[in-house]
Amino acid sequence: MIDARIIQEAHEALFGFDQAGAVKIVQQAVARQDNLLDLLNQAFIPAINEIGEKFSMGEMFLPELIQAAEVMKKVTAEVSASLPKGSAAGQSHGTIVIGTVQGDIHDIGKTLVVTLLGVHGFTVHDLGRDIPTASFLAKARETNANLIGTSALLTTTMPKQKELEEALKEAGLKGKVKTMVGGAPVTQRWAERIGADAFGENAHEAARKALELVSK
C-alpha cells in the first residue's frame, strides 16, 4: 500500500504538470524499495484518469491533457528503467497495434492514447501516421496482437477504418483481433456501422475500453 502522502504528491505533480517532481517521486520510491507497480496503480494512474475525466467533461483542455501525458511518459519511462528485467509484475496486459489511417497525418490524439495504454500495462506498437491497412494486418500477425486501434482525424479518411474491418474478415482474423476506432469525426454510430468492437471517444476512454476488450 502506497502512503497517502505519496499519492497526494503524485496527484499534485500531474495536475501541476511537474515532470521533474514526478520523476523524483519515482526515484525516491526506488530508494525506499517500494513496489513501483503499486506506485503507478495507486498514485499516478488514478491521477491521470481523473485528468482524463475532467477533459471529457470539459473541465480541462487539450493543452493540459498533453502536458499531463508528457509527465506520465517520464514517469513510465523511469519506472520501466527501474523494474527488474523479466519482472512478473511488469508483464503486459496484452498487445496493441495502433496507428493513424492512410491519408491522415495528424496524430496528437493517437499519441495520448499510446501513452495511456502504456501506463495501463499494454505492449503498444505505434505504427505512426498515414498507415496502409495492409501494414496494420501485417503487424498484428507479427506481434500476435489482441487489438488494433485506428485513428482518423478527417472524414475523408474514415473509410479506411471500414476497410480494415473488411480486411480482417477476409484474412479470417475478425473476432480474433479486436478493433477500436477513434478520431475527431468518429462516433459510436460509425463504429457500430462498420463493425468495430469499440469506439474510443478520447484517450482516457480508449485505455478503459482496451482493458475491457482484452479481458473478454
Residue pairs with C-beta under 8 A, 6 or more apart in sequence:
1 38
1 42
2 34
2 38
2 39
2 42
2 43
6 25
6 29
6 39
6 43
7 42
7 43
7 46
9 21
9 25
9 43
10 22
10 25
10 39
10 43
10 44
10 47
11 43
11 46
11 47
11 50
12 18
12 21
13 21
13 22
13 25
13 71
14 22
14 44
14 47
14 48
14 51
14 68
14 71
14 72
15 47
15 51
15 68
17 64
17 67
17 68
17 70
17 71
18 71
19 70
19 71
19 74
22 44
22 71
22 74
22 75
23 74
23 75
23 78
25 39
25 43
25 75
26 36
26 39
26 75
26 78
26 79
26 82
27 78
29 36
29 39
30 36
30 82
35 89
36 79
36 82
36 83
36 89
37 79
37 83
37 89
37 90
39 79
40 75
40 76
40 79
40 119
44 72
44 75
44 119
45 119
45 120
48 68
48 69
48 72
48 116
48 119
48 204
49 204
51 60
51 64
51 65
51 68
51 204
52 65
52 116
52 202
52 203
52 204
52 205
52 207
53 204
54 60
55 61
55 62
55 64
55 65
55 202
55 204
56 201
56 202
56 204
56 205
62 108
65 112
65 203
66 108
66 112
69 111
69 112
69 115
69 116
69 203
72 115
72 116
72 119
73 115
75 119
76 115
76 118
76 119
80 90
83 89
83 90
84 90
91 121
92 121
92 122
92 123
93 120
93 121
93 122
93 211
93 214
94 122
94 123
94 146
94 147
94 210
94 214
95 122
95 123
95 124
95 125
95 143
95 144
95 145
95 146
95 147
96 117
96 122
96 123
96 124
96 125
96 145
96 146
96 147
96 148
96 149
96 210
97 125
97 127
97 136
97 139
97 140
97 143
97 145
97 147
97 148
97 149
98 110
98 113
98 114
98 117
98 124
98 125
98 126
98 127
98 148
98 149
98 150
98 151
99 110
99 126
99 127
99 128
99 129
99 131
99 135
99 136
99 149
99 150
99 151
100 106
100 107
100 110
100 128
100 129
100 130
100 131
100 150
100 151
100 152
100 153
101 130
101 131
101 133
101 150
101 151
101 152
101 157
101 158
101 160
101 161
101 164
102 130
102 131
102 132
102 133
102 157
102 160
103 130
103 154
103 156
103 157
103 160
104 129
104 130
104 151
104 152
104 153
104 154
104 157
104 160
104 183
105 129
105 130
106 129
106 153
106 154
107 128
107 129
107 151
109 151
109 153
109 182
109 183
109 184
109 202
109 203
110 126
110 129
110 149
110 151
110 182
111 126
112 202
112 203
113 149
113 151
113 182
113 200
113 203
113 206
113 207
114 124
114 126
115 203
116 203
116 204
116 206
116 207
117 124
117 206
117 207
117 210
118 124
119 207
120 207
120 210
120 211
122 210
122 214
123 143
125 139
125 143
125 145
127 135
127 136
127 139
133 160
133 163
133 164
133 167
134 167
136 148
136 150
136 164
137 164
137 167
137 168
137 171
137 173
139 145
140 148
140 173
140 177
141 173
145 177
146 177
146 178
146 213
146 214
147 177
147 178
147 179
147 180
147 197
147 210
147 213
147 214
148 164
148 168
148 177
148 178
148 179
148 180
149 179
149 180
149 181
149 182
149 200
149 206
149 210
150 160
150 161
150 164
150 179
150 180
150 181
150 182
151 181
151 182
151 183
152 158
152 160
152 161
152 181
152 182
152 183
152 185
152 186
153 183
153 184
153 185
154 183
154 185
155 185
158 183
158 185
158 186
158 190
161 181
161 186
161 190
161 194
161 196
162 194
164 179
165 174
165 179
165 194
165 195
165 196
168 174
168 177
168 179
174 195
178 197
178 198
178 213
178 214
179 196
179 197
179 198
180 196
180 197
180 198
180 199
180 200
180 206
180 209
180 210
180 213
181 190
181 191
181 194
181 196
181 198
181 199
181 200
182 199
182 200
182 201
182 202
182 206
186 199
187 199
188 199
188 201
190 199
191 198
191 199
197 213
198 209
198 210
198 212
198 213
199 209
200 206
200 209
200 210
